């Protein structure tokens, strides 16, 4: 694969916060990073539109984008509720971007929750959803001028229970497993210059048995044009293809002369150059990984081999940036810390993670499950459907081609008394868009009969003896106690939350069960719980809660500021022994 970082440095500066290229799977050279200082106003009453702040000459405060207003890194650090926030920045668009046949796009990596943008006082679009990337074409609003004033407003109501909020607290302060809110922009804002006819999205299908890459390439304004594709591995061209664009779609098939499998621990990636031929050609650099993912009898298979999932729960919170890592090493560091403990992946919990994190998972061979932020959402309310389903589809579109994502589990711990038709609708949408990955309808509690490919449960029993006895019984055909868990009698094959051992001798904090008396007891409990799952012949995976502490929740293997509580090699030794399914 070509060095993505070398391809994408032109539109940024190392002095900018989060200066890295935000979309590594679709790279163009003409871009401009807009992170850094913006004018800002807190609009608690939501009167900004009436006051026509989108036409204001200035805003009174300053904020550092892309960090949310609640974070220290933003320069604001205000954690109280706020109905709306406003951003304003003057930019100079390169003159070469304003020539005939080119368009200028404004990209926002994520903005919680409802976002509207203006350029020079002209509305350029609205987006609903706090977690996914979106863009607006601002060419017409520029009117041929290089000078532009960009204004952004975000409306957010975490307490409504009508918008996905995940683990964001609906109270003034954090409590239990709910943490500091994120309001407004929290991922990179950037401009991009594209030809009028340009590539919008890629969707890769990999056939490892026949060494073939197939792709659906979504194109804007390119009907009848030719798309060229060139695949390379380690600098050597290994396949080429071409196709005509029909409407908005080009379908290509690229036979590969060399097969290099992507697998856990080995993130082997191919580079893919795409060119849309025309009067103003569009060239992008992308990548893909050749791998297959299937499930059978609750066991995950990657490249036709059973893989025991040794996962850790990752909530993607940071002490200084809240939802946003302070820099790129904040993303890679968490992956490295997880691997150091012996995990081969993560359950990405109650948050849609940014493309750069997924890129690092891809290149590092780190398997993950994709999830949406349904906690706090009243799924029995029709208004909640609109906010959730639309953004979940956007997530599937954006993240489909990441080889590191080995399954989808959009919902967490849905209640028995909530609307099962919502769960069915999410399942139907997901399966229709992506038939290539295993699917879990709702992790941990109330599964809806017939929807899940892998049965799972959450079990926070802190006693290794009773924990082992329960899974020994499950192996003999006994069912777990129903309780708030399963709606039907199928044995779990994936314990997707366990452990959560409370450990913070120097401060108060929340976790599961009684805290161990000492470090030796902590390790013994971790070992006993983990061994019970590794030894169970019908368990195909585990997910330990959790990688790091988050604010008052102190059940991580690392502190919130990423210090190890115990030497990581201790956990690696425990997790590295073969699971029962790996001995067959």
URKA-V10381 format. One record per residue. N is the residue number from 0. RES is the residue in one small letter. OMEGA is omega as a letter, one per 20 degrees, with the letter a starting at -180 (none if undefined). Layout:
n: {N & N}
res: {RES & RES}
omega: {OMEGA & OMEGA}
This chain:
n: {0 & 1 & 2 & 3 & 4 & 5 & 6 & 7 & 8 & 9 & 10 & 11 & 12 & 13 & 14 & 15 & 16 & 17 & 18 & 19 & 20 & 21 & 22 & 23 & 24 & 25 & 26 & 27 & 28 & 29 & 30 & 31 & 32 & 33 & 34 & 35 & 36 & 37 & 38 & 39 & 40 & 41 & 42 & 43 & 44 & 45 & 46 & 47 & 48 & 49 & 50 & 51 & 52 & 53 & 54 & 55 & 56 & 57 & 58 & 59 & 60 & 61 & 62 & 63 & 64 & 65 & 66 & 67 & 68 & 69 & 70 & 71 & 72 & 73 & 74 & 75 & 76 & 77 & 78 & 79 & 80 & 81 & 82 & 83 & 84 & 85 & 86 & 87 & 88 & 89 & 90 & 91 & 92 & 93 & 94 & 95 & 96 & 97 & 98 & 99 & 100 & 101 & 102 & 103 & 104 & 105 & 106 & 107 & 108 & 109 & 110 & 111 & 112 & 113 & 114 & 115 & 116 & 117 & 118 & 119 & 120 & 121 & 122 & 123 & 124 & 125 & 126 & 127 & 128 & 129 & 130 & 131 & 132 & 133 & 134 & 135 & 136 & 137 & 138 & 139 & 140 & 141 & 142 & 143 & 144 & 145 & 146 & 147 & 148 & 149 & 150 & 151 & 152 & 153 & 154 & 155 & 156 & 157 & 158 & 159 & 160 & 161 & 162 & 163 & 164 & 165 & 166 & 167 & 168 & 169 & 170 & 171 & 172 & 173 & 174 & 175 & 176 & 177 & 178 & 179 & 180 & 181 & 182 & 183 & 184 & 185 & 186 & 187 & 188 & 189 & 190 & 191 & 192 & 193 & 194 & 195 & 196 & 197 & 198 & 199 & 200 & 201 & 202 & 203 & 204 & 205 & 206 & 207 & 208 & 209 & 210 & 211 & 212 & 213 & 214 & 215 & 216 & 217 & 218 & 219 & 220 & 221 & 222 & 223 & 224 & 225 & 226 & 227 & 228 & 229 & 230 & 231 & 232 & 233 & 234 & 235 & 236 & 237 & 238 & 239 & 240 & 241 & 242 & 243 & 244 & 245 & 246 & 247 & 248 & 249 & 250 & 251 & 252 & 253 & 254 & 255 & 256 & 257 & 258 & 259 & 260 & 261 & 262 & 263 & 264 & 265 & 266 & 267 & 268 & 269 & 270 & 271 & 272 & 273 & 274 & 275 & 276 & 277 & 278 & 279 & 280 & 281 & 282 & 283 & 284 & 285 & 286 & 287 & 288 & 289 & 290 & 291 & 292 & 293 & 294 & 295 & 296 & 297 & 298 & 299 & 300 & 301 & 302 & 303 & 304 & 305 & 306 & 307 & 308 & 309 & 310 & 311 & 312 & 313 & 314 & 315 & 316 & 317 & 318 & 319 & 320 & 321 & 322 & 323 & 324 & 325 & 326 & 327 & 328 & 329 & 330 & 331 & 332 & 333 & 334 & 335 & 336 & 337 & 338 & 339 & 340 & 341 & 342 & 343 & 344 & 345 & 346 & 347 & 348 & 349 & 350 & 351 & 352 & 353 & 354 & 355 & 356 & 357 & 358 & 359 & 360 & 361 & 362 & 363 & 364 & 365 & 366 & 367 & 368 & 369 & 370 & 371 & 372 & 373 & 374 & 375 & 376 & 377 & 378 & 379 & 380 & 381 & 382 & 383 & 384 & 385 & 386 & 387 & 388 & 389 & 390 & 391 & 392 & 393 & 394 & 395 & 396 & 397 & 398 & 399 & 400 & 401 & 402 & 403 & 404 & 405 & 406 & 407 & 408 & 409 & 410 & 411 & 412 & 413 & 414 & 415 & 416 & 417 & 418 & 419 & 420 & 421 & 422 & 423 & 424 & 425 & 426 & 427 & 428 & 429 & 430 & 431 & 432 & 433 & 434 & 435 & 436 & 437 & 438 & 439 & 440 & 441 & 442 & 443 & 444 & 445 & 446 & 447 & 448 & 449 & 450 & 451 & 452 & 453 & 454 & 455 & 456 & 457 & 458 & 459 & 460 & 461 & 462 & 463 & 464 & 465 & 466 & 467 & 468 & 469 & 470 & 471 & 472 & 473 & 474 & 475 & 476 & 477 & 478 & 479 & 480 & 481 & 482 & 483 & 484 & 485 & 486 & 487 & 488 & 489 & 490 & 491 & 492 & 493 & 494 & 495 & 496 & 497 & 498 & 499 & 500 & 501 & 502 & 503 & 504 & 505 & 506 & 507 & 508 & 509 & 510 & 511 & 512 & 513 & 514 & 515 & 516 & 517 & 518 & 519 & 520 & 521 & 522 & 523 & 524 & 525 & 526 & 527 & 528 & 529 & 530 & 531 & 532 & 533 & 534 & 535 & 536 & 537 & 538 & 539 & 540 & 541 & 542 & 543 & 544 & 545 & 546 & 547 & 548 & 549 & 550 & 551 & 552 & 553 & 554 & 555 & 556 & 557 & 558 & 559 & 560 & 561 & 562 & 563 & 564 & 565 & 566 & 567 & 568 & 569 & 570 & 571 & 572 & 573 & 574 & 575 & 576 & 577 & 578 & 579 & 580 & 581 & 582 & 583}
res: {x & x & x & x & x & x & x & x & x & x & x & x & x & x & x & x & x & x & x & x & x & x & x & x & x & x & x & x & x & x & x & x & x & x & x & x & x & x & x & x & x & x & x & x & x & x & x & x & x & x & x & x & x & x & x & x & x & x & x & x & x & x & x & x & x & x & x & x & x & x & x & x & x & x & x & x & x & x & x & x & x & x & x & x & x & x & x & x & x & x & x & x & x & x & x & x & x & x & x & x & x & x & x & x & x & x & x & x & x & x & x & x & x & x & x & x & x & x & x & x & x & x & x & x & x & x & x & x & x & x & x & x & x & x & x & x & x & x & x & x & x & x & x & x & x & x & x & x & x & x & x & x & x & x & x & x & x & x & x & x & x & x & x & x & x & x & x & x & x & x & x & x & x & x & x & x & x & x & x & x & x & x & x & x & x & x & x & x & x & x & x & x & x & x & x & x & x & x & x & x & x & x & x & x & x & x & x & x & x & x & x & x & x & x & x & x & x & x & x & x & x & x & x & x & x & x & x & x & x & x & x & x & x & x & x & x & x & x & x & x & x & x & x & x & x & x & x & x & x & x & x & x & x & x & x & x & x & x & x & x & x & x & x & x & x & x & x & x & x & x & x & x & x & x & x & x & x & x & x & x & x & x & x & x & x & x & x & x & x & x & x & x & x & x & x & x & x & x & x & x & x & x & x & x & x & x & x & x & x & x & x & x & x & x & x & x & x & x & x & x & x & x & x & x & x & x & x & x & x & x & x & x & x & x & x & x & x & x & x & x & x & x & x & x & x & x & x & x & x & x & x & x & x & x & x & x & x & x & x & x & x & x & x & x & x & x & x & x & x & x & x & x & x & x & x & x & x & x & x & x & x & x & x & x & x & x & x & x & x & x & x & x & x & x & x & x & x & x & x & x & x & x & x & x & x & x & x & x & x & x & x & x & x & x & x & x & x & x & x & x & x & x & x & x & x & x & x & x & x & x & x & x & x & x & x & x & x & x & x & x & x & x & x & x & x & x & x & x & x & x & x & x & x & x & x & x & x & x & x & x & x & x & x & x & x & x & x & x & x & x & x & x & x & x & x & x & x & x & x & x & x & x & x & x & x & x & x & x & x & x & x & x & x & x & x & x & x & x & x & x & x & x & x & x & x & x & x & x & x & x & x & x & x & x & x & x & x & x & x & x & x & x & x & x & x & x & x & x & x & x & x & x & x & x & x & x & x & x & x & x & x & x & x & x & x & x & x & x & x & x & x & x & x & x & x & x & x & x & x & x & x & x & x & x & x & x & x & x & x & x & x & x & x & x & x & x & x & x & x & x & x & x & x & x}
omega: {r & a & a & a & r & a & a & a & a & a & a & r & r & r & a & r & a & a & a & r & a & a & a & a & r & a & r & a & a & r & a & r & a & r & a & a & r & r & a & r & r & a & a & a & a & a & a & r & r & r & r & r & r & r & a & r & r & r & a & a & r & r & r & r & k & a & a & a & a & a & r & a & r & a & r & r & r & a & r & r & r & a & a & r & a & r & r & r & r & r & r & a & r & a & a & r & a & r & a & r & r & r & r & a & r & a & r & a & r & r & a & j & r & a & r & a & r & r & a & r & a & r & a & r & r & r & r & a & a & a & a & r & r & a & r & r & a & a & a & r & r & r & r & a & r & a & a & r & r & r & a & r & r & r & a & r & a & a & a & a & r & r & r & a & r & a & r & a & r & r & r & a & r & r & r & r & r & a & a & a & r & r & r & a & r & r & a & r & a & r & r & r & a & r & r & r & a & r & a & a & r & r & a & r & a & r & a & a & r & r & a & r & r & a & r & a & r & a & r & r & a & a & r & r & r & r & r & r & r & r & r & r & a & r & a & r & a & r & r & r & r & r & r & r & r & a & r & a & r & r & a & r & a & r & a & r & r & r & r & a & r & a & r & a & a & a & a & a & r & r & r & r & r & r & r & a & r & r & r & a & r & r & r & r & a & r & r & r & r & r & r & r & r & r & r & a & r & a & r & r & r & a & r & r & r & r & r & a & r & a & r & r & r & a & r & r & a & a & a & a & a & r & a & r & a & r & a & r & r & r & a & a & r & r & a & r & r & r & r & r & r & r & r & r & a & r & a & b & r & r & r & a & a & a & a & r & r & r & r & r & r & a & a & r & a & a & a & r & r & a & r & a & a & a & a & a & r & a & r & r & a & a & r & r & a & a & a & a & a & a & r & r & r & r & r & r & a & a & a & a & r & a & a & r & a & r & r & r & a & a & r & r & r & a & r & a & r & a & r & r & r & r & r & a & r & r & a & r & a & a & r & a & a & r & a & a & r & a & r & a & a & a & q & a & a & r & r & a & r & a & a & r & a & r & r & r & r & a & a & r & a & a & a & a & r & r & r & a & a & a & r & r & r & r & r & r & r & r & r & r & a & r & r & a & a & r & a & a & r & a & r & r & a & r & a & r & r & r & a & a & a & r & r & a & a & r & r & r & a & r & a & r & r & r & r & a & a & a & r & r & r & a & r & r & r & a & a & r & a & r & r & r & r & a & a & a & r & r & a & r & r & r & a & r & j & a & a & r & r & r & a & r & a & r & r & r & r & r & a & r & r & r & a & r & r & r & a & a & r & r & r & r & a & a & a & r & a & r & a & a & r & a & a & none}
